[in-house]
Amino acid sequence: MININICIGSACHLKGAYNVIKGLQQIIENRKLEDKIAVKAAFCLGECTKAVSVKIDDDKVISVGEESVEEFFEQHVVRRL
């Protein structure tokens, strides 16, 4: 199971964390990957300047914007499947 943690703290919330979550959930649902990928909300990943901060399993924190959700998924998630 791939765990994608998305910060919903103050800075990330203001930068659109919930839209990033919704975008990822939609991609996962469309590709029928619910049994392979879990999207979880997290409070502060310690990288507020990278808002919206996203962390896959125990890897480094990546900055993801609403407009780059699909690109993030293709570059960082698909290769782990």
C-alpha positions in Angstrom: 0.0 0.0 0.0 1.3 3.4 -1.0 0.5 6.1 1.6 0.3 9.7 0.4 0.2 12.2 3.3 -1.0 15.7 2.5 -0.5 18.5 4.9 -3.7 20.3 5.9 -2.0 22.7 8.3 -2.5 26.5 8.0 -0.2 27.3 5.1 -1.1 24.2 3.1 -4.8 24.8 3.7 -4.5 28.3 2.4 -2.7 27.1 -0.7 -5.4 24.5 -1.6 -4.6 21.3 0.3 -8.2 20.1 0.1 -8.3 20.6 -3.7 -5.0 18.5 -4.0 -6.6 15.8 -1.9 -9.8 15.8 -4.0 -7.7 15.7 -7.2 -5.7 12.7 -6.0 -8.8 10.9 -4.8 -10.3 11.4 -8.3 -7.3 10.1 -10.1 -7.1 7.1 -7.8 -10.8 6.4 -8.3 -10.7 6.8 -12.1 -7.8 4.4 -12.3 -9.4 2.0 -9.8 -6.4 2.0 -7.5 -8.2 2.4 -4.2 -6.7 -0.9 -3.0 -3.1 0.2 -3.7 -3.0 3.8 -2.7 -4.2 5.6 0.5 -4.6 9.4 0.7 -4.3 10.7 4.2 -4.5 14.2 5.8 -1.6 15.1 8.0 -1.0 18.1 10.3 2.3 19.9 9.4 4.9 17.9 7.5 7.5 20.5 8.6 7.9 22.1 5.2 5.5 25.0 5.3 7.4 26.9 2.6 6.6 24.1 0.2 2.9 24.3 0.7 1.0 22.2 -0.3 3.4 19.7 1.3 3.0 16.1 0.2 4.9 13.0 1.4 4.8 9.5 -0.1 5.5 6.9 2.5 8.8 8.0 4.2 10.3 9.9 1.2 11.1 13.6 1.1 8.4 16.3 1.1 7.3 17.5 -2.3 5.4 20.7 -3.1 2.2 20.0 -5.1 -0.2 22.7 -6.4 -3.8 22.2 -7.5 -2.6 22.6 -11.1 0.1 20.0 -10.8 -1.7 17.1 -9.2 -1.8 15.0 -12.4 1.9 15.6 -13.0 2.8 14.7 -9.4 0.8 11.5 -9.7 2.5 10.5 -12.9 6.0 11.4 -11.8 6.0 10.2 -8.2 3.2 7.7 -7.7 2.8 5.7 -10.9 6.4 4.5 -10.7 5.8 2.9 -7.3 2.9 0.7 -8.5 
